[in-house]
Amino acid sequence: MHFVIGIIFSAILVAQYLPLLVAPYGQAQYLYFFSAIEAKSFKDLQYWLSGQMVPLLEPALRKALWLPLLGISERAMRMPLLVYGLVLFSV
């Protein structure tokens, strides 16, 4: 029963998130994403993001996992958030 409820909630969340896949991103999100692309090492990534006062884990995961997996595209920018949301609600 819990599995069925989880599937229903996941479907509702995906249906609400799909229109946002075509919504434009703001300048802060692009700066956050491109700092993960342009950083040559994790030390550079830490230096670039220290002025933005953001956590380092998410851009580090983008650099180590998502960019090699999905490449540099709009999909690579948006897909990790969908996956994180689905994992969060499936736990």
DRENVOSE-531419 format. One line per field, with one value per residue: residue number from 1; x, y, z of N, C-alpha, C in turn. Coordinates in nm, 3 decimals, decimal comma. Example, Ala and Ser with C-alpha at 12.3 -4.5 7.8 and 13.67 -1.06 7.14 Angstrom:
! residues 2
n <- (1;2)
nu <- (1,319;1,285)
nv <- (-0,569;-0,225)
nw <- (0,780;0,708)
cau <- (1,230;1,367)
cav <- (-0,450;-0,106)
caw <- (0,780;0,714)
cu <- (1,320;1,290)
cv <- (-0,330;0,003)
cw <- (0,780;0,787)
! end
This chain:
! residues 91
n <- (1;2;3;4;5;6;7;8;9;10;11;12;13;14;15;16;17;18;19;20;21;22;23;24;25;26;27;28;29;30;31;32;33;34;35;36;37;38;39;40;41;42;43;44;45;46;47;48;49;50;51;52;53;54;55;56;57;58;59;60;61;62;63;64;65;66;67;68;69;70;71;72;73;74;75;76;77;78;79;80;81;82;83;84;85;86;87;88;89;90;91)
nu <- (0,082;0,194;0,382;0,228;0,111;0,344;0,420;0,205;0,232;0,485;0,428;0,256;0,431;0,620;0,454;0,397;0,648;0,736;0,644;0,824;1,059;1,092;1,098;1,267;1,594;1,740;1,996;2,162;2,138;2,255;2,516;2,591;2,577;2,757;2,993;3,054;3,108;3,328;3,531;3,851;3,941;3,839;3,923;3,935;3,661;3,561;3,678;3,556;3,288;3,283;3,240;2,972;2,842;2,727;2,645;2,895;2,857;2,649;2,728;2,971;2,887;2,755;2,973;3,131;2,956;2,705;2,766;2,960;2,789;2,551;2,642;2,708;2,443;2,108;1,941;2,115;2,140;1,894;1,794;1,923;1,797;1,534;1,576;1,683;1,460;1,272;1,402;1,405;1,131;1,076;1,187)
nv <- (-0,120;0,125;0,154;0,199;0,444;0,597;0,585;0,722;0,980;1,041;1,050;1,269;1,472;1,468;1,542;1,803;1,913;1,891;2,109;2,304;2,234;2,369;2,626;2,941;2,975;3,161;3,415;3,354;3,075;2,988;3,081;2,930;2,673;2,686;2,738;2,490;2,360;2,497;2,487;2,361;2,189;2,050;2,221;2,468;2,491;2,515;2,760;2,937;2,920;3,007;3,279;3,300;3,186;2,925;2,574;2,320;2,058;1,993;2,122;1,986;1,721;1,753;1,808;1,575;1,358;1,410;1,577;1,422;1,211;1,313;1,517;1,852;2,039;2,171;1,986;1,850;2,038;2,055;1,797;1,663;1,784;1,693;1,419;1,419;1,514;1,307;1,095;1,190;1,188;0,922;0,797)
nw <- (0,000;0,081;-0,115;-0,345;-0,280;-0,270;-0,541;-0,659;-0,542;-0,647;-0,921;-0,926;-0,843;-1,052;-1,264;-1,187;-1,202;-1,467;-1,642;-1,557;-1,673;-1,907;-1,832;-1,802;-1,667;-1,397;-1,363;-1,146;-1,117;-1,357;-1,323;-1,105;-1,215;-1,435;-1,305;-1,203;-1,440;-1,554;-1,365;-1,301;-1,108;-0,790;-0,596;-0,728;-0,778;-0,519;-0,451;-0,637;-0,564;-0,304;-0,264;-0,321;-0,114;-0,101;-0,058;-0,110;-0,188;-0,379;-0,633;-0,658;-0,685;-0,928;-1,095;-1,068;-1,114;-1,263;-1,491;-1,643;-1,700;-1,825;-1,989;-2,115;-2,105;-2,122;-2,010;-1,840;-1,650;-1,527;-1,470;-1,242;-1,018;-1,039;-1,001;-0,740;-0,600;-0,646;-0,520;-0,260;-0,191;-0,213;-0,005)
cau <- (0,000;0,281;0,446;0,131;0,101;0,469;0,412;0,108;0,296;0,593;0,366;0,206;0,547;0,676;0,360;0,411;0,783;0,760;0,639;0,941;1,173;1,107;1,104;1,402;1,670;1,791;2,140;2,230;2,144;2,355;2,648;2,612;2,598;2,877;3,112;3,085;3,163;3,455;3,634;3,943;3,954;3,745;3,976;3,883;3,517;3,542;3,715;3,456;3,158;3,294;3,180;2,827;2,791;2,642;2,712;2,983;2,823;2,570;2,811;3,072;2,818;2,734;3,101;3,182;2,859;2,604;2,822;3,008;2,677;2,454;2,704;2,678;2,319;2,001;1,893;2,210;2,120;1,766;1,764;1,959;1,697;1,422;1,617;1,692;1,323;1,210;1,465;1,359;0,994;1,064;1,245)
cav <- (0,000;0,241;0,164;0,260;0,586;0,659;0,599;0,829;1,107;1,064;1,091;1,407;1,562;1,476;1,620;1,944;1,958;1,891;2,243;2,382;2,196;2,467;2,761;2,994;2,983;3,293;3,434;3,287;2,933;2,966;3,102;2,814;2,557;2,702;2,728;2,347;2,320;2,563;2,461;2,255;2,096;2,079;2,337;2,583;2,497;2,570;2,901;3,013;2,921;3,061;3,412;3,290;3,132;2,809;2,450;2,267;1,921;1,980;2,144;1,880;1,606;1,785;1,796;1,438;1,256;1,444;1,627;1,312;1,124;1,379;1,616;1,993;2,072;2,218;1,868;1,823;2,141;2,038;1,659;1,624;1,830;1,601;1,293;1,442;1,524;1,175;1,015;1,242;1,146;0,775;0,746)
caw <- (0,000;0,086;-0,245;-0,437;-0,242;-0,315;-0,688;-0,688;-0,509;-0,744;-1,047;-0,908;-0,841;-1,187;-1,344;-1,150;-1,235;-1,611;-1,704;-1,520;-1,756;-2,014;-1,773;-1,807;-1,542;-1,365;-1,375;-1,035;-1,146;-1,461;-1,263;-1,020;-1,303;-1,515;-1,220;-1,198;-1,569;-1,583;-1,263;-1,341;-0,996;-0,683;-0,524;-0,804;-0,756;-0,384;-0,454;-0,712;-0,496;-0,168;-0,263;-0,334;0,011;-0,129;-0,022;-0,214;-0,223;-0,501;-0,752;-0,667;-0,745;-1,070;-1,166;-1,065;-1,155;-1,363;-1,616;-1,727;-1,737;-1,913;-2,076;-2,087;-2,173;-2,034;-1,939;-1,732;-1,549;-1,459;-1,434;-1,105;-0,921;-1,047;-0,938;-0,595;-0,548;-0,646;-0,414;-0,131;-0,163;-0,213;0,120)
cu <- (0,086;0,351;0,356;0,117;0,228;0,470;0,318;0,169;0,408;0,536;0,313;0,322;0,609;0,585;0,370;0,547;0,805;0,745;0,761;1,064;1,194;1,111;1,248;1,467;1,718;1,943;2,216;2,242;2,247;2,496;2,686;2,648;2,730;3,004;3,151;3,148;3,306;3,566;3,720;3,961;3,850;3,792;3,930;3,735;3,486;3,573;3,608;3,324;3,165;3,232;3,029;2,760;2,691;2,717;2,791;2,939;2,750;2,652;2,920;3,011;2,790;2,862;3,146;3,086;2,773;2,662;2,884;2,894;2,587;2,517;2,665;2,557;2,219;1,946;1,985;2,193;1,995;1,740;1,807;1,857;1,574;1,456;1,625;1,553;1,254;1,271;1,418;1,220;0,976;1,119;1,143)
cv <- (0,126;0,263;0,233;0,409;0,661;0,681;0,712;0,966;1,141;1,111;1,233;1,505;1,577;1,560;1,769;1,998;1,970;2,028;2,329;2,346;2,292;2,610;2,812;2,998;3,124;3,297;3,359;3,137;2,903;2,983;2,982;2,691;2,569;2,705;2,581;2,300;2,372;2,533;2,343;2,150;2,133;2,197;2,466;2,601;2,556;2,718;2,985;3,024;2,981;3,200;3,410;3,235;3,019;2,683;2,393;2,130;1,911;2,013;2,039;1,753;1,630;1,762;1,651;1,335;1,297;1,495;1,516;1,222;1,186;1,478;1,757;2,032;2,125;2,103;1,835;1,923;2,114;1,898;1,621;1,668;1,740;1,469;1,308;1,449;1,390;1,085;1,060;1,192;0,996;0,715;0,743)
cw <- (0,000;-0,048;-0,346;-0,407;-0,286;-0,466;-0,725;-0,658;-0,607;-0,878;-1,040;-0,911;-0,978;-1,276;-1,312;-1,194;-1,386;-1,677;-1,670;-1,601;-1,872;-1,962;-1,777;-1,668;-1,521;-1,376;-1,266;-1,062;-1,254;-1,407;-1,178;-1,104;-1,379;-1,431;-1,205;-1,329;-1,586;-1,483;-1,307;-1,232;-0,890;-0,597;-0,594;-0,780;-0,619;-0,381;-0,523;-0,638;-0,356;-0,159;-0,272;-0,209;-0,014;-0,087;-0,139;-0,263;-0,356;-0,627;-0,768;-0,726;-0,893;-1,149;-1,175;-1,125;-1,274;-1,494;-1,701;-1,777;-1,843;-2,012;-2,036;-2,171;-2,071;-1,951;-1,820;-1,619;-1,466;-1,406;-1,292;-1,001;-0,921;-0,978;-0,787;-0,532;-0,543;-0,539;-0,277;-0,095;-0,165;-0,085;0,229)
! end
